[in-house]
Amino acid sequence: MIEEQVGFGWISLLRGLLGLIVILAVCYLLSYDRKRIDWKLVGGGLFLQIVFALAVLYVPFIGGLLEGLGKVFVKLMDFTQEGIHFLMGPYATQANGFSFLIHSLPIVIFFSALVSMFYHWGIIQRIVGLFSWVLRKFMPISGAEGLVVSGNIFMGMTESPVLIKNYLPGMNKSEIFLVMVSGMGTIAGSVMGTYIGMLAGADPMSRVLFAKHLLSASVMAAPGAIVVAKMLCPQTEKATDRLSPVEKENKQATVLDAISSGTVTGVKLMTNIAAMLLVFISLVALANYIMDDVIGKYTGLNDWIVEVTHGKSEGLTFQFIVGIVLAPFMWLIGVPTADITTVGSLLGQKTILNEFVAYAQMQEWKDAGVFVYQKSILMSTYILCGFANISSIGILLGGMGVLAPEKRGLITRFGLPAMVGGALVSVLSATIIGMILG
């Protein structure tokens, strides 16, 4: 069981402020037009994130509300188990251990069907419209931008742009870039249940805790995406400042059609996730064999690494290398010093491979006691909460290229910068949470 450790500390606050400065400095240095950055917009977005983080951690009503929503997610996951038991029979029990393929992946199908059903009833559109209104009150963005960023809180990076597909062809480069960054920096509601299952296993209290923080991370990513995107690619052209109407084309005729469509989408998504995990984890094993069992073993590096890390690292592995590379950055954003290589490794795995591999590694290390501080586990939950990885570039280019073929060249050029921006969005949320977590 993972318990929250919440408390204010000056050192934590100062390191968090240092982390914010570093992230903003990176965005400034990578910006396409530094002189045109709207610092009022940046301040408004950071204000929203900090206020929400404080509310989650210190306001009982908000924290309780998110915990309540987390319990709803957990209960929905329990309903999925009924279907799994019917299909798998005695193989569905967790008595012999937790199986990601059996106990977690099928949740994607059920959640995908639920999202499709709620969209058919207009529930998601109303919630998205509310979030869009809040964002536009604090930041000067167009209606279409507010709608797609809010949509990404609940929908995937190729699904949310459909809400504004009639506006995509007329969008300028800053608006297109924001659409891409918000898709990379957020997650879809259909996979959130899978993340919860991966991190918490069968522990009901841990499930509620991780559900609460994953929901928090998803909401915080919305204003964070605007801050990062508008710093990297400032608004230099005139934007259409009106609220885009919710797209109603291709809507299923009945709720059963919506459920069927969502189920089919969920099956494709589950299959894709399973295939990616199998391939990427196998490739990591291959890389580790070459580095650990060949290079590290015969050069003596393995023994040296085990000694200097006090046994936390088993030798010259892919995880160790990316952890060392990103460790200084993890210290700057406020990760406890004892865990900087561990958390850095997770961020590297998420970016190079994908978030599912990273979350699986995080769950393994959490159960093995590799993390020294609970704060590092919670910060990692926020850092990994996003689709910013190399494989997602192709997915995003393919999806948006179909919706706006006129912008294909611009979308292709923005692929890698959008992935970097999406990664910074997740790190920004983790930094703010870590700063006030204590």
C-alpha positions in Angstrom: 0.0 0.0 0.0 1.3 3.4 -1.0 0.4 6.2 1.4 0.5 9.9 0.6 3.1 12.1 2.3 1.8 15.6 2.1 3.5 18.5 3.8 5.1 21.9 3.1 8.9 22.3 3.1 11.0 25.3 2.1 13.7 23.1 0.4 11.0 21.3 -1.6 9.5 24.7 -2.5 12.8 26.1 -3.6 13.8 23.1 -5.7 10.3 23.1 -7.3 10.8 26.8 -8.2 14.2 25.9 -9.6 12.5 23.2 -11.7 9.9 25.6 -13.0 12.6 28.0 -14.0 14.6 25.3 -15.8 11.5 24.0 -17.7 10.5 27.6 -18.8 14.1 28.2 -19.7 14.2 25.1 -21.9 10.9 26.2 -23.6 12.4 29.7 -24.1 15.6 28.4 -25.6 13.7 26.1 -28.0 11.1 28.7 -29.0 10.5 29.5 -32.6 10.1 33.2 -31.8 11.2 34.2 -28.2 10.3 37.8 -28.6 6.7 37.0 -29.3 6.1 34.8 -26.2 2.9 35.9 -24.3 4.1 35.9 -20.7 0.7 36.8 -19.5 -0.6 33.6 -21.0 2.3 31.7 -19.4 1.5 33.2 -16.0 -2.2 32.4 -16.4 -1.5 28.7 -17.2 0.9 28.3 -14.4 -1.6 29.9 -12.0 -4.3 27.4 -13.0 -1.9 24.5 -12.5 -0.7 25.6 -9.1 -4.2 26.4 -7.9 -5.5 23.0 -9.0 -2.5 21.2 -7.4 -3.0 23.0 -4.1 -6.7 22.2 -4.2 -6.0 18.5 -4.8 -3.6 18.2 -2.0 -5.0 20.7 0.6 -8.7 21.4 -0.1 -10.7 18.4 1.3 -13.7 19.0 -1.0 -11.5 18.9 -4.2 -9.4 16.1 -3.0 -12.5 14.2 -1.9 -14.2 14.9 -5.3 -11.2 13.4 -7.2 -11.1 10.4 -4.8 -14.8 9.9 -5.5 -14.2 10.0 -9.2 -11.3 7.6 -8.6 -13.6 5.2 -6.8 -15.9 5.4 -9.8 -13.1 4.4 -12.1 -12.1 1.6 -9.8 -15.8 0.4 -9.6 -16.0 0.4 -13.4 -12.8 -1.6 -13.5 -14.5 -4.1 -11.2 -17.4 -4.4 -13.7 -14.8 -5.3 -16.3 -13.7 -8.2 -14.2 -17.2 -9.7 -14.4 -16.8 -9.9 -18.2 -13.3 -11.3 -17.9 -14.5 -14.0 -15.4 -17.2 -15.0 -17.9 -14.8 -15.4 -20.7 -11.8 -16.8 -18.8 -13.4 -18.8 -16.0 -10.9 -20.0 -13.5 -8.0 -18.4 -15.4 -9.4 -14.9 -14.5 -8.6 -15.2 -10.8 -5.7 -13.3 -9.4 -5.0 -15.9 -6.8 -1.9 -17.1 -8.8 -0.7 -13.5 -9.5 -1.6 -10.5 -11.6 -1.5 -10.9 -15.4 -1.4 -7.6 -17.4 -2.9 -9.4 -20.4 -5.8 -10.9 -18.5 -6.5 -8.4 -15.7 -5.6 -5.0 -17.1 -5.7 -4.8 -20.9 -9.4 -5.8 -21.3 -10.3 -2.7 -19.4 -9.4 -0.7 -22.5 -12.2 -2.3 -24.4 -14.8 -1.5 -21.7 -13.7 2.0 -21.2 -13.6 2.7 -24.9 -17.2 1.5 -25.2 -18.2 3.7 -22.2 -16.5 6.8 -23.7 -18.3 6.2 -27.0 -21.6 5.9 -25.1 -21.1 9.0 -23.1 -20.1 10.9 -26.2 -23.3 9.7 -27.9 -25.4 11.1 -25.0 -23.5 14.4 -25.1 -22.1 14.1 -21.6 -18.4 14.4 -22.7 -19.2 17.4 -24.9 -20.7 19.3 -22.0 -17.8 18.6 -19.7 -15.3 19.5 -22.4 -17.2 22.8 -23.0 -17.0 23.6 -19.3 -13.2 23.0 -19.2 -12.8 25.0 -22.4 -14.7 28.0 -20.9 -12.4 27.9 -17.8 -9.2 27.8 -19.9 -10.3 30.7 -22.0 -11.1 32.8 -19.0 -7.4 32.7 -17.9 -5.6 32.4 -21.2 -6.1 34.2 -24.5 -6.7 31.2 -26.8 -9.2 30.7 -29.6 -12.4 28.7 -29.0 -11.2 25.8 -31.2 -7.9 25.6 -29.2 -9.8 25.6 -25.9 -12.1 22.9 -27.2 -9.5 20.5 -28.4 -7.2 21.0 -25.4 -10.1 20.3 -23.1 -11.1 17.3 -25.2 -7.7 15.8 -24.8 -8.4 15.4 -21.0 -10.8 12.6 -21.9 -10.0 11.6 -25.4 -7.0 10.4 -27.4 -4.6 12.5 -29.5 -6.3 11.4 -32.7 -9.8 11.5 -31.4 -9.9 15.0 -29.9 -9.0 16.8 -33.1 -12.1 15.4 -34.7 -14.0 17.9 -32.4 -12.6 20.7 -34.5 -11.8 19.0 -37.8 -13.7 21.7 -39.8 -11.4 24.4 -38.2 -8.1 22.6 -38.7 -7.5 23.6 -42.3 -7.8 27.3 -41.3 -5.6 27.1 -38.2 -2.3 28.9 -38.1 1.0 27.2 -37.2 0.8 28.1 -33.5 -2.8 26.7 -33.2 -1.8 23.5 -35.0 1.2 23.1 -32.8 -1.0 23.4 -29.7 -3.3 20.7 -31.0 -0.3 18.4 -31.4 1.3 19.2 -28.0 -1.9 18.8 -26.1 -2.4 15.4 -27.7 1.2 14.3 -26.8 1.0 15.8 -23.2 -2.3 14.1 -22.1 -3.8 10.7 -22.0 -7.1 9.2 -23.1 -9.8 8.1 -20.6 -10.0 4.8 -22.3 -6.5 3.8 -21.1 -6.6 5.4 -17.7 -8.1 2.3 -16.1 -5.3 0.2 -17.6 -2.7 2.5 -15.9 -4.5 2.2 -12.6 -4.5 -1.6 -12.9 -0.8 -1.7 -13.8 0.3 0.6 -10.9 -2.0 -0.7 -8.1 -2.7 -4.3 -9.0 -5.5 -5.7 -6.8 -5.1 -3.3 -3.8 -8.3 -1.3 -3.7 -6.8 1.6 -1.6 -3.8 1.9 -4.0 -6.2 1.9 -6.9 -8.2 4.9 -5.6 -4.9 6.8 -4.8 -3.5 6.3 -8.3 -6.8 7.0 -9.9 -7.0 10.3 -8.0 -3.5 11.4 -9.1 -3.9 10.2 -12.7 -7.1 12.2 -13.0 -5.3 15.2 -11.5 -2.4 14.8 -13.9 -4.8 14.7 -16.9 -6.6 17.9 -15.8 -3.3 19.7 -15.0 -1.9 18.8 -18.4 -4.5 21.0 -20.2 -3.2 24.4 -19.1 0.3 23.0 -19.1 0.0 22.1 -22.7 -1.1 25.7 -23.6 1.9 27.1 -21.6 4.5 24.9 -23.3 3.0 25.1 -26.8 2.6 28.9 -26.8 6.2 29.3 -25.5 7.7 26.9 -28.1 5.6 28.3 -31.0 4.1 31.7 -30.0 1.0 33.1 -31.6 2.3 35.5 -34.3 -0.7 35.3 -36.6 -4.3 36.3 -36.1 -6.4 33.6 -34.5 -10.2 33.0 -34.9 -11.4 33.9 -31.4 -14.8 32.1 -31.3 -15.9 28.9 -29.6 -16.0 26.1 -32.1 -19.3 24.1 -32.2 -18.9 20.5 -31.2 -18.6 18.2 -34.2 -21.8 16.2 -34.8 -20.9 14.5 -38.0 -20.6 10.7 -38.1 -22.5 10.4 -34.9 -23.9 6.9 -34.3 -27.7 6.7 -34.7 -28.4 4.8 -31.5 -26.6 4.1 -28.2 -26.1 0.5 -29.3 -24.3 1.7 -32.4 -22.1 3.9 -30.2 -21.3 1.0 -27.8 -20.5 -1.3 -30.7 -18.3 1.3 -32.4 -16.5 2.0 -29.1 -16.0 -1.8 -28.5 -14.4 -2.3 -31.9 -12.1 0.7 -31.3 -11.2 -0.7 -27.9 -10.3 -4.1 -29.4 -8.0 -2.4 -31.9 -6.4 -0.3 -29.2 -5.9 -3.3 -26.9 -4.3 -5.3 -29.6 -2.1 -2.5 -30.6 -1.0 -1.9 -26.9 -0.3 -5.6 -26.4 1.7 -5.9 -29.6 3.8 -2.8 -28.8 4.5 -4.0 -25.3 5.6 -7.4 -26.5 7.9 -5.9 -29.1 9.4 -3.1 -27.1 10.0 -5.1 -23.9 11.6 -7.8 -26.0 13.8 -5.2 -27.7 14.8 -3.9 -24.3 15.7 -7.4 -23.2 17.8 -7.8 -26.4 19.6 -4.5 -25.7 20.2 -5.4 -22.1 21.6 -8.8 -23.1 24.2 -7.1 -25.3 25.1 -4.4 -22.8 24.8 -6.4 -19.6 25.7 -10.0 -20.4 28.3 -9.2 -23.0 29.8 -5.7 -22.7 29.2 -5.2 -18.9 30.2 -8.7 -18.0 33.5 -8.9 -19.9 34.6 -5.3 -19.1 33.9 -5.5 -15.4 31.4 -2.6 -15.7 28.6 -4.6 -14.1 30.4 -5.1 -10.8 31.4 -1.4 -10.7 27.8 -0.3 -11.4 26.4 -2.6 -8.7 28.9 -1.2 -6.2 28.4 2.5 -6.9 24.6 2.2 -7.0 24.5 0.0 -3.8 22.7 -2.8 -5.6 19.9 -0.6 -7.1 21.2 -1.3 -10.6 22.0 -4.8 -11.7 24.7 -3.7 -14.2 25.1 -1.9 -17.6 21.4 -1.9 -18.8 19.3 0.3 -21.0 17.4 1.5 -17.9 20.7 2.4 -16.2 22.0 4.4 -19.1 18.9 6.5 -19.7 18.6 7.0 -15.9 22.1 8.4 -15.7 21.6 10.7 -18.7 18.4 12.2 -17.2 19.3 12.2 -13.5 20.6 15.8 -13.4 17.3 17.0 -14.9 15.3 15.0 -12.4 17.2 16.6 -9.5 16.5 20.1 -11.0 12.7 19.5 -11.0 12.7 18.3 -7.4 12.8 14.5 -7.4 14.4 13.3 -4.2 18.2 12.8 -4.8 18.1 9.1 -3.9 15.6 8.4 -6.7 16.8 10.7 -9.5 18.3 7.9 -11.6 15.2 5.7 -11.1 12.8 8.4 -12.1 15.1 9.5 -14.9 15.1 6.0 -16.3 11.3 5.9 -16.3 11.1 9.2 -18.2 13.7 7.9 -20.7 11.8 4.6 -21.2 8.5 6.5 -21.7 10.0 8.8 -24.3 12.1 6.3 -26.3 9.6 3.4 -26.0 6.1 4.3 -24.6 4.3 5.0 -21.3 3.0 1.5 -21.0 6.5 0.0 -20.8 7.5 2.8 -18.4 4.5 2.2 -16.1 5.1 -1.6 -16.2 8.7 -0.9 -15.1 7.5 1.5 -12.4 5.1 -1.1 -11.0 7.9 -3.7 -11.0 10.4 -1.4 -9.2 7.7 -0.2 -6.8 6.9 -3.7 -5.7 10.6 -4.6 -5.5 11.2 -1.6 -3.2 13.6 0.2 -5.5 12.1 3.6 -4.8 13.3 5.3 -1.6 10.6 8.0 -1.3 6.9 7.8 -1.8 7.1 11.3 -3.3 9.2 9.9 -6.2 6.4 7.4 -7.0 3.8 10.1 -7.1 6.0 12.4 -9.2 6.7 9.5 -11.6 2.9 9.0 -11.9 2.6 12.5 -13.3 5.8 12.4 -15.4 4.7 9.3 -17.3 1.1 10.5 -17.7 1.2 11.4 -21.4 1.6 10.0 -24.9 4.8 11.8 -25.7 7.0 9.1 -27.2 8.7 8.4 -30.6 6.0 6.0 -31.8 3.3 8.5 -31.0 4.7 10.8 -33.6 3.6 8.5 -36.4 0.2 8.0 -34.9 -0.4 11.7 -34.5 0.9 12.5 -38.0 -1.3 9.9 -39.5 -4.4 11.0 -37.6 -4.1 14.7 -38.1 -2.9 14.3 -41.7 -6.2 12.6 -42.6 -8.2 15.4 -40.9 -6.3 18.3 -42.4 -4.3 17.1 -45.5 -3.7 20.8 -46.4 -1.5 21.1 -43.3 0.4 17.8 -43.7 3.7 19.5 -44.4 3.4 21.7 -41.2 2.2 18.7 -39.1 5.1 16.6 -40.3 7.6 19.4 -39.5 6.1 19.8 -36.0 6.2 16.0 -35.1 9.5 15.9 -33.1 9.0 19.4 -31.4 5.5 18.3 -30.4 6.8 15.2 -28.7 9.4 17.3 -26.8 6.6 19.7 -25.8 4.4 16.9 -24.7 7.2 15.5 -22.5 7.7 18.9 -20.9 4.0 19.2 -20.2 4.1 16.0 -18.0 7.3 17.1 -16.3 5.8 20.5 -15.6 2.8 19.0 -13.8 5.1 16.7 -11.8 7.3 19.6 -10.8 4.4 21.6 -9.5 3.0 18.6 -7.5 6.5 17.8 -6.1 7.0 21.4 -5.1 4.0 21.5 -2.8 4.0 17.9 -1.8 6.9 18.3 0.6 
